[in-house]
Amino acid sequence: MSSAPSDNDTTPLTPQQPKEPPGRRPARSGRSSFAGDVAKFTFGRMARTTGLVAGAIVGILALVLVLSAVHLLPRLRNPFVETTVDRSQPAVLKSITSLSRFEAASGSYQVVVDLAKKSFLPSFVEGTDTLFIGVGDDIAYVDFSHLKGKAIVYSKNRKDVTITLPPAQLEQAVLNVKKSYVFAEQQGLLNRIGNFFSSNPNNQQQVYILAQKKIQAAAQHGPLIADAEKNTTSMLTQLLHSLGFKQITIKYSSQ
């Protein structure tokens, strides 16, 4: 049986708030939920726009590269590529020489120059070893400028003729710089340091000179001169036969 409240009971008669069950988040207000949705929509739209712009840029670049590759657009140039500008002055003609000779034979040669520069220091400290492949040409010719007087003797009936020519000579050998190249080169530490701080345009000049001399010597001791005299004799014989001479003698004087 319940007892009635007494006049001395001081407990306030306020309504109690219902308690949230454990583990459940408090419900958000309507205004905060709307602001969050707006923020999500804004950031999502910005992300989609950024992605579309980036994709468009990549697509445009790819299209430009493709059109440039198939020559529908001007070819794109590398901005970091090194360009060479020839600022040389035009050639100056210094003299003209009239030639009266027959170039009767030419030869092409390839030589190997193995040049070593050493000092009292070990080669890995100071010294250079260069292996150079030289390619060049030489020409053998016969000088016709002295074909007069006793050099040409013919019979009274103009059927026999004797021609005395100077021996065949060699031109200076010419090194083909486009086909010649350094095959291998080793330098000491001091040489590398010196080349780093100061460049010497005459570093390879010595191997070029040696290669040219080797080609000249090979032509001098080879069959080029004999072939030139043989070809000259054949050319003059055919020419004089066409002029009506029957007996033709070609001789080469010794100098």
Residue pairs with C-beta under 8 A, 6 or more apart in sequence:
20 26
64 73
64 76
65 76
67 73
68 74
68 75
68 76
100 143
100 144
100 145
101 141
101 142
101 143
101 144
101 145
102 141
102 142
102 144
102 232
102 235
103 139
103 140
103 141
104 140
104 141
104 142
104 168
104 227
104 228
104 229
104 231
104 232
104 235
105 139
105 140
105 168
105 224
105 225
105 227
105 228
105 231
106 137
106 138
106 139
106 140
106 224
107 137
107 138
107 140
107 219
107 222
107 224
108 135
108 136
108 137
109 135
109 136
109 137
109 138
109 173
109 214
109 215
109 218
109 219
110 133
110 134
110 135
111 133
111 134
111 136
111 211
111 214
111 215
111 218
112 131
112 132
112 133
112 134
113 130
113 131
113 132
113 133
113 134
113 207
113 210
113 211
113 214
114 129
114 130
114 131
114 132
115 128
115 129
115 130
115 132
115 206
115 207
115 210
116 127
116 128
116 129
116 130
117 127
117 128
117 129
118 127
119 126
119 127
121 127
121 188
121 190
122 188
123 129
123 186
123 188
124 188
124 189
125 188
125 189
125 190
126 188
126 189
126 190
126 191
127 187
127 188
127 191
128 185
128 186
128 187
128 188
128 191
129 184
129 185
129 186
130 182
130 184
130 185
130 204
130 207
131 182
131 183
131 184
131 185
132 180
132 181
132 182
132 183
132 204
132 207
132 208
132 210
132 211
133 180
133 181
133 182
133 183
134 175
134 180
134 207
134 208
134 210
134 211
134 212
134 214
134 215
135 175
135 176
135 179
135 180
136 173
136 174
136 175
136 176
136 180
136 211
136 212
136 215
137 173
137 174
137 176
137 215
138 170
138 171
138 172
138 173
138 174
138 215
138 216
138 219
138 224
139 170
139 171
140 168
140 169
140 170
140 171
140 219
140 224
140 225
140 227
140 228
141 168
141 169
141 171
141 228
142 165
142 166
142 167
142 168
142 169
142 228
142 229
142 232
143 165
143 166
143 169
144 165
146 166
147 163
147 165
150 164
151 163
151 164
151 165
152 161
152 162
152 163
152 164
153 161
153 162
153 163
154 160
154 161
154 162
154 245
155 161
158 244
158 245
159 244
159 245
159 246
159 247
160 245
160 246
160 247
160 248
160 249
161 240
161 245
161 247
161 248
161 249
162 249
162 250
162 251
163 236
163 248
163 249
163 250
163 251
164 251
164 252
164 253
165 232
165 250
165 251
165 252
165 253
166 252
166 253
166 255
167 225
167 229
167 252
167 253
167 254
167 255
168 225
168 226
168 228
168 229
168 232
168 252
169 225
170 216
170 219
170 220
170 224
170 225
172 212
172 216
173 212
173 213
173 215
173 216
173 219
174 212
175 208
175 211
175 212
175 215
177 208
180 208
180 211
182 204
182 207
187 195
195 203
229 252
232 250
233 250
236 248
236 250
237 248
237 250
240 248
241 248
